[in-house]
Amino acid sequence: MTQAAYFVVIGLGVGSVYALSGLGIVTLFAGSGLANFAQGDFMVLGALVAVNVVGAGFGYLPALAAAVVVVAAAGLVLGGLFTLPMRHRRVDVDVVIIGTLGVATTMTTLSGIWFGRQPQRLDSPLAGSFIPIGDLQVPAHYALLLVGAALVFGVVHWFHRHTDIGLQLRAVASSVPAARDAGVRVGRMLVVAWTIAALVGGVAGVLVASVVPIAPEAALPLGVNGFAAAIIGGLASPAGAVVGGLLIGVAEALAGGYLNDTLRQAVAPVVLLAVLILRPGGLLGRSRTVRVA
């Protein structure tokens, strides 16, 4: 039982990172209908910026702040690049989604050029601290992952519920034509959604970099697990992304602990497939039945 509790705590910590990745994907999808394949690259960019800031002699918090600024700027620029074609050239959304694959490839390449391709780890502010679970010791940074993810989710939730911009984002997510008729500047809100998605991804990257060494190529698995978390929970449900991420994290930790690492890597697609078969709308999403015959 003690060993199982250990794996669950580890899984919740890692799963909280998947949850943040999924939250970023849901934030953008709800406001624009875009599935952003570059979300994992935002995580990697935030992580590598933080690693290099710490390497320059600064502390963890300045590194986090620098990562937030850089990733927010990247999200702002990309939001403008992808929003303008949608609004002014009437580019099909599917084409723009495919375009995010090109963005992801470009960001991975540039990260390799700027930061190198060797995996890099960020020193945790809680290094050397442990949480006792029976006879086992869990690194305290896993608790920081959970707390950090909870804070980010709380801030994003408050922003959407209690700020003017957040309310406009919710209006766009509900109905673009209705939001436009109400005077909401839809293009601007889409850029804001890109920026928030990037920020969430950047913070997630900084948090996970103290647990797993990060290289540019890590963007793909991080992004894939984020997508799995978002789809499992319900692609338009922020809370669902959190549930999906935690579920994947715990399942991976248990599979890796009791079985083997190969099976651990298969957890996300297996859980995703099961949810799609049993509840296509996601655990917290709404499924719609269409009569075809």
N, C-alpha and C positions, 0 to 999 in steps of 0.2 A: 504493500500500500504506500509506503514511504517513497519507493522508487517511482511509482505511478504519479504521486503528487509532484515529485521532482520534474518528471517529464511534462506534466501539465503546466507547471509554472514556466518552464522553458518555452513551451509551445505558445502560451499566452503572450509572452514577451515578443517572440518572433512574429506571432500572428497579428500583434498590434501594428507592426510595420506593414504587413500585407493589408491590414485594414486601412491604414493611411493611404497607401497606394490606391486601393479601391475607392476611397473617399474622393481622391483627386479625380479619378476617372468618372465617378458618378456626378461630381460637381459640374464637369464640363459637358457630360452627356445630357444631363437634365436641362441645361440651359441652351444647348446648341444642337443636340442630336449627333454630336461627333464622338466617335470612339477614338481616343487619343493613344496611338501606339508609341508615343514618345514619353509616356509617363515614367517609365523606368529610367529613362535618360535624365529626367529632372532629378530623380533620386540619386543617381550616380554623380551628377554635376554637383549637387549639394554636398555629398559625402567627400568628393575629391577636393572641392574648395576648402572645406573645413579641415581636412587632413593637412593641406599645404599651409593654411593659416596657422595651425598649431605648430607645424614644422618651422615656421618663421619666428616662433618664440611667443606667440600669443596664447591665451587660455581658451578653454572650451566655449565659454559664452561669446567672446569676440568671434571665434570661428563660426559658431552658429549664426551670429548676426551677419557675418560676411556671406555665408552660404545663402541666407534668406535674401539678401540684397541681390546677389548675382542671379539666383534662380528666379526671383521675381522679375528682374529685368529680362531674362530669357523668355519667361512666360508672356510678358507684356509685348515683346517684339514678335514672338510667334503668333500671339493672339491677333495682332494687327495684320500680319501677313495672311492669316487664314480667314479672318473676318471680312476684310475688304473684298477678296474675290467672291465670297459668298453673297455679299450685299450688292456689289456693283456689277459684277459680271455674270451673276446668276449661275455660278458653277454648281454642278450637282454635288450634293453632300457626300455621296459615295466616292466621288473623285477626290474631295478634300480629305476624307478618311484615309484613302490610299496614300495621299500626299504626306500624312503624318508618318507613314512608314519610311518615306524618304528623309523626313526630318530626323527620325530616330537613327537611321543609318549615318546621317551627317553628324549628328551630335556624338555618336559613339566614336566616329573617326576623329573628330576634333578633340574629344576628351583624351584619346590615345596620344595625339600629337602634343597637346598641352601638358598633360599630367603623366604620360607614360602608360605602358600597358601592364606593368607589374601590379599585383594586388596590394593595396595599401590599407592599413588599419588606423583608426582614430583612437587615441588614448582616452579611455573613459574617465570622467571625473570621479567615478566610484571604483576605480581600479583597486583591487586588494580588499574590497568589502564584500561580505557574503551574507546570505540569508539562510539560517539553519532550517532544514526540513528533516527532522529525525536525525539520522546519522549523516545525512548528505548536506552539502553546502552549495547553494545556488548563487552565482555571481550577482551582486546587487544591481548591476546595470540592467538586468532583465526587468527589475521593478521600475527602473527609470524609463525603459521602453513603454511599459504600461502607463505610467503616470504622464509621460510626454504625449503619448497618443491620446489619452483622455483629455488632456489640456487642449490639444489641437482640435479635437472633435468638439469640445465645449465652446471654444472660441468661434469655430466655423458655424456651429449651430446658433450661437448668440448673434453673430453677424447677420445671418440670414433672417432671423426673427425680429431683431430690434434695431436695425439700421435701415436708412432709406435705400441705400444701394442694395442691401440684402433683400429687401422687400421687392425691389425692381427685378432682381435676379429670379426670385420666386415667381414673379408675374410672367417673365419671359419663359421660364420652365413650364408654366401652366399653359400658356397660349401666346405664341409670338404675335399673331395678328391683334389679339385683344390688348396685349401689352403696348404694341405700337399705337393702337387707337387711343390708349390712355396717356400717350405722351412719353412713354419710355423710349429712350434711345437704345434700341436693340443692339446695334453694332457695338456701342460702348460697353454694354453689359456682357457681350460675348468676350470682349477683351478682358474684362474683369474676371470672368469665369476662368479663362486661360491662366490669368495671373494667380488666382486662388489655387487652381489645380497644381500649378508649378510650385507654389509656396508649400503646400501640403506635402508634395513629393520631396522637395528639398529638405524639409525637417525630418521626414521619414528616413531619408538617406543618411543624414548626420547621425541619427539615433542608431541605425543598424550598423554603421561603419565601425562601431566599437565592439561589435559581436562577430561580424563576418568581414574579412578583408575585401575591399571593393576594387574592382578593375572596371574599365569601360564596358567590357563584355558582360558584366553583371546586370546591365540594364535589361536584357532580354528576360532572364528568369524573374527578376523583380517585377517587371511589367506584367509578365504572364500571370504571376500569382496575384497581382493586383486586379487584373481582369477577372480571374477566377473568383476572387472575393466579391467583386462588384456583381457579377452575374449570379453567383450563388445566393447572395442576399437580395437581389432584385436591382436591376441596372439603374433604376431611378430612385433608389432608397439609400440615403446616407447611412442610416442605422443598419440597413441590411448589409452594406459593405463592411461595417465593423463586425457584425455577426459572422459573415462569410470569412473574413480575414482571421478571426480568432479560431473559427472551426478548422480552417486549413492548418493553422499553426499548431494547434493541439494534436490534430490527426497526424501531421508530419512528425512531431516529436515522439509520439507514441509508436509510430511505425518504425522510425529510426532507432528508437531505444530497444524495442522488443523484437524487431525483425532485422532489417538491414537497410543500408543507405539507398540502395537501388529502389527498394519499395517505397522509401520515404519520398523520393523524387516523383513517384507515380501517384502520390496521394491527391494532389490538387486536380489533375485531370479526371481521376476516378470519382472524386466527390462531385466535381462539376458535372460530369456525365450523369451521375445518379440524380442530382437535383434537377437537371434539365428534363430527365425522363419522368420523374415523379411530380415535379412542380415547376413547369417551364417559366413561370413568372418570377421565380426566385422565392426564397424563404419568406421574405417580408414584402415581396412585390405582388402585383396583381396580375394574374394570368387571365387571358381572354380567349374564350372558345369561339371558333368561327365554324359555322356549318358549311361543309363543302359538298354535301350530297343529300 
